[in-house]
Structure formats: structure tokens, C-alpha cells
Amino acid sequence: MRFLRRNSTTDADTPDEDASEVADAVDQARGYTPSKGRATPKRREAEAKRRGPVAPPPKTMREAMKRNKELRKQNPVSKEERRAAAKERRDRMNAGDDKYLLPRDRGPVKAYVRDLVDAKRNLLGLFMPLALLVFVALLVPNVEIQRYATLLCTVMLLGMVVEGYFNGRRVAKAVREKFPKEEIKGRSVGWYAFIRASQIRKLRVPKPRVSPGDTV
């Protein structure tokens, strides 16, 4: 019968075809990369993952100094480089750059409060000189001088408290009008204005952007 006969042509070609199919399968296996099941992370994300979580910004000057000390131990640099970096940070802080300011001084609201305070001459600006005067008066052995110095300081302090109260209300009202969409807390803004006004003008950080008498 014909179906029992062996086809020599077919049987001869079969091994070559099988070998070719095996070779193609091997080539595909070598060049095929299986799917990872997720998107390839960006370079920035990969670098951030290697570095670890980013620490939150310092809340106080003491915390910032402590962190800078730890960073100096991890990455030792020369004194010249440290001085240059410190000078740059100080200059940018004095200029009012939000990136280098403490959290309490950041934002357009706080910048506007500083301008309102710096545009007026305040009795509170004599707080530190007055404290120095009291200290010197206590060193003088004369009782009369101590008495008059104490009386003067008491009157000045009362005047500063009254001025600080009305100045805080004025600043809070102006800030609410300037930023109607912002949630303004009167006590927080008033206290910030009080602290700013009680500092000597030349020692204020950031440096004043306006002169006394300017319109803000």
C-alpha cells in the first residue's frame, strides 16, 4: 500500500527543517528580554532612591547649625570653600531669598509684613538699647541713677507694649487687604511684626528693602 511506503524526499528534508527551527528559537531566546511588569524609573527617581529620603528643612537656627556640622564631617572641604559658601548663604538670606530663609520668614505675606514694619520708625526699635541702658545702670553704685533709669525703662516699656499692640492690628489689617485669599491669623502676624520692630534696623535679617517713610 502507498501509505506504508517511506517518502525519501520528505524524510531527508525533515532534519534540516527541525535544525533550522531550533536555531531560530535559540536566536530569539538570546535577543528577547522578558517584560519587568513595571515602567522603567527615571534617572532622577533612581538617584533619589539611592540617596535615600530627603531630610525636612531646619526649623530653627540651632538645628541648621547642627546639620551643617554633620554635613561638614561627612563631606570635608577646605576653609576657603566653607567661608565662601557661608558668605553666599548669608548674602542670599540678607537679600530675602526664600530658599535660604528660615520657615518663619518665608512667603510673600511675611515679606509684606517686613516691608510694613521697615517703612515706619518704631519706638520698639529702642528695646535693645534700653535693655543695655538698664544693665549699665545696675552697675552704677548710685541709687538715684538706678531709680531714674528704672523709671525711664518702665515708661518706655509701657509705651512699647501699646505701640506694639496697635502696630500689630494695623499690619494685620493691611495684610488681609493685600492678600484677601490667604488665611491670615492676626496674632501670628502681629507677633511677627512686633519681633521685627523690636530689632535694631541694621541687625534685621533679611535686610530692609524699604526706607522709613516709603509707601508700601
C-alpha positions as CSV (number, residue, x, y, z in Angstrom):
1,M,0.0,0.0,0.0
2,R,1.1,3.5,-0.8
3,F,0.7,4.9,2.8
4,L,3.1,2.4,4.1
5,R,5.8,3.4,1.7
6,R,8.5,5.7,3.0
7,N,8.9,9.0,1.3
8,S,12.6,9.5,1.0
9,T,12.4,13.1,-0.1
10,T,10.2,14.1,2.9
11,D,12.3,12.2,5.4
12,A,15.5,13.7,4.1
13,D,14.3,17.3,4.4
14,T,12.8,16.9,7.9
15,P,16.1,17.0,9.9
16,D,17.3,20.2,8.2
17,E,14.0,22.0,8.9
18,D,14.0,20.9,12.5
19,A,17.6,22.2,13.0
20,S,16.6,25.5,11.4
21,E,13.6,25.9,13.6
22,V,15.8,25.1,16.7
23,A,18.4,27.7,15.6
24,D,15.7,30.4,15.1
25,A,14.3,29.6,18.6
26,V,17.8,29.9,20.2
27,D,18.4,33.3,18.4
28,Q,15.1,34.6,19.6
29,A,15.8,33.5,23.1
30,R,19.1,35.3,23.1
31,G,17.7,38.6,21.9
32,Y,14.4,38.5,23.8
33,T,14.2,40.5,27.0
34,P,11.2,39.5,29.2
35,S,8.9,42.2,30.5
36,K,9.5,43.5,34.0
37,G,5.9,44.2,34.6
38,R,6.6,47.9,35.5
39,A,7.8,51.1,33.9
40,T,11.5,51.9,33.9
41,P,12.2,54.5,36.6
42,K,13.6,57.9,35.5
43,R,17.2,58.8,36.3
44,R,16.2,61.4,38.8
45,E,13.9,58.9,40.7
46,A,16.7,56.3,40.7
47,E,19.3,58.7,42.0
48,A,16.9,59.9,44.7
49,K,16.2,56.3,45.8
50,R,19.9,55.6,46.1
51,R,20.5,58.7,48.2
52,G,17.5,57.9,50.4
53,P,14.8,60.2,51.8
54,V,15.4,63.9,51.8
55,A,15.5,65.5,55.3
56,P,13.0,68.2,56.0
57,P,14.3,71.8,56.2
58,P,15.6,73.0,59.6
59,K,13.1,74.9,61.7
60,T,15.5,76.7,63.9
61,M,18.9,78.3,63.6
62,R,20.4,75.8,66.1
63,E,19.1,72.9,64.1
64,A,20.5,74.3,60.9
65,M,23.9,74.8,62.5
66,K,23.9,71.2,63.9
67,R,23.0,69.9,60.4
68,N,25.8,71.9,58.8
69,K,28.2,70.5,61.3
70,E,27.2,66.9,60.5
71,L,27.5,67.6,56.7
72,R,31.0,69.0,57.2
73,K,32.0,65.8,58.9
74,Q,30.6,63.7,56.0
75,N,32.0,65.9,53.2
76,P,35.2,67.6,54.5
77,V,36.1,70.8,52.5
78,S,38.6,73.5,52.8
79,K,38.2,76.6,55.0
80,E,38.1,78.8,52.0
81,E,35.2,76.8,50.4
82,R,33.3,76.8,53.7
83,R,33.7,80.6,54.1
84,A,32.6,81.2,50.5
85,A,29.6,79.0,50.9
86,A,28.7,80.7,54.3
87,K,29.1,84.1,52.7
88,E,26.8,83.2,49.9
89,R,24.1,81.8,52.2
90,R,24.4,85.0,54.4
91,D,24.1,87.3,51.4
92,R,21.1,85.4,50.0
93,M,19.4,85.4,53.4
94,N,20.0,89.1,53.8
95,A,18.6,89.7,50.3
96,G,15.4,87.8,51.2
97,D,15.8,84.7,49.1
98,D,13.1,82.3,50.3
99,K,15.3,79.3,49.7
100,Y,17.8,80.4,52.3
101,L,15.4,81.9,54.8
102,L,14.0,80.2,58.0
103,P,10.5,78.8,57.6
104,R,9.1,81.6,59.8
105,D,10.4,84.3,57.3
106,R,9.3,82.6,54.0
107,G,6.5,83.6,51.7
108,P,5.1,86.9,50.3
109,V,3.0,87.5,53.3
110,K,5.9,87.7,55.7
111,A,7.9,89.8,53.1
112,Y,5.0,92.3,53.0
113,V,4.9,92.4,56.9
114,R,8.6,93.2,57.0
115,D,8.1,96.0,54.5
116,L,5.3,97.5,56.5
117,V,7.4,97.4,59.6
118,D,10.6,98.7,57.9
119,A,8.7,101.6,56.4
120,K,8.0,103.2,59.8
121,R,10.2,104.3,62.7
122,N,9.1,102.4,65.7
123,L,9.6,103.0,69.4
124,L,10.2,99.3,69.7
125,G,13.5,99.7,67.9
126,L,14.9,101.1,71.1
127,F,14.2,97.9,73.0
128,M,17.7,96.5,72.8
129,P,19.5,99.8,73.6
130,L,17.1,100.3,76.5
131,A,18.0,96.8,77.9
132,L,21.7,97.8,77.6
133,L,21.0,101.0,79.5
134,V,19.3,99.1,82.3
135,F,22.3,96.7,82.6
136,V,24.7,99.7,82.8
137,A,22.6,101.5,85.3
138,L,22.6,98.4,87.6
139,L,26.4,98.5,87.6
140,V,26.5,102.1,88.8
141,P,26.6,102.3,92.7
142,N,24.5,105.5,92.7
143,V,21.0,104.7,93.9
144,E,19.4,107.8,92.4
145,I,20.7,106.9,88.9
146,Q,19.3,103.4,89.3
147,R,16.0,104.8,90.3
148,Y,15.7,107.2,87.4
149,A,16.9,104.5,85.0
150,T,14.3,102.1,86.3
151,L,11.5,104.7,86.0
152,L,12.6,105.6,82.4
153,C,12.7,102.0,81.4
154,T,9.2,101.3,82.9
155,V,7.7,104.2,81.0
156,M,9.4,103.2,77.7
157,L,8.3,99.5,78.1
158,L,4.7,100.5,78.6
159,G,4.9,102.7,75.5
160,M,6.4,99.9,73.5
161,V,3.7,97.5,74.5
162,V,1.0,100.0,73.5
163,E,2.7,100.7,70.2
164,G,3.2,97.0,69.5
165,Y,-0.5,96.3,70.0
166,F,-1.7,99.0,67.6
167,N,1.1,98.3,65.2
168,G,0.1,94.6,65.1
169,R,-3.5,95.5,64.4
170,R,-2.5,97.9,61.6
171,V,-0.2,95.3,60.0
172,A,-2.8,92.5,60.2
173,K,-5.5,94.7,58.6
174,A,-3.1,95.8,55.8
175,V,-2.1,92.1,55.1
176,R,-5.8,91.0,54.9
177,E,-6.5,93.7,52.3
178,K,-3.3,92.8,50.4
179,F,-3.9,89.0,50.4
180,P,-7.7,88.5,50.6
181,K,-7.5,84.9,49.6
182,E,-4.9,84.0,52.2
183,E,-5.9,82.8,55.7
184,I,-4.3,85.4,57.9
185,K,-4.0,84.9,61.7
186,G,-4.0,88.3,63.4
187,R,-2.0,87.1,66.4
188,S,0.7,85.4,64.3
189,V,1.1,88.4,62.0
190,G,1.0,90.8,64.9
191,W,3.7,88.9,66.9
192,Y,5.9,88.7,63.8
193,A,5.6,92.4,63.3
194,F,6.4,93.0,67.0
195,I,9.6,90.9,66.8
196,R,10.7,92.6,63.6
197,A,10.1,96.1,65.0
198,S,11.9,95.4,68.3
199,Q,15.2,94.6,66.4
200,I,17.7,97.2,65.6
201,R,17.3,98.2,62.0
202,K,20.8,97.4,60.9
203,L,20.7,94.0,62.5
204,R,17.4,92.9,60.9
205,V,17.5,89.7,58.8
206,P,16.5,89.9,55.9
207,K,17.8,93.4,55.4
208,P,15.1,96.1,54.9
209,R,14.1,96.7,51.3
210,V,12.4,100.0,52.0
211,S,13.4,103.2,53.9
212,P,11.4,104.9,56.7
213,G,8.7,106.9,55.2
214,D,8.3,104.9,51.9
215,T,4.9,103.9,50.7
216,V,4.3,100.2,50.8
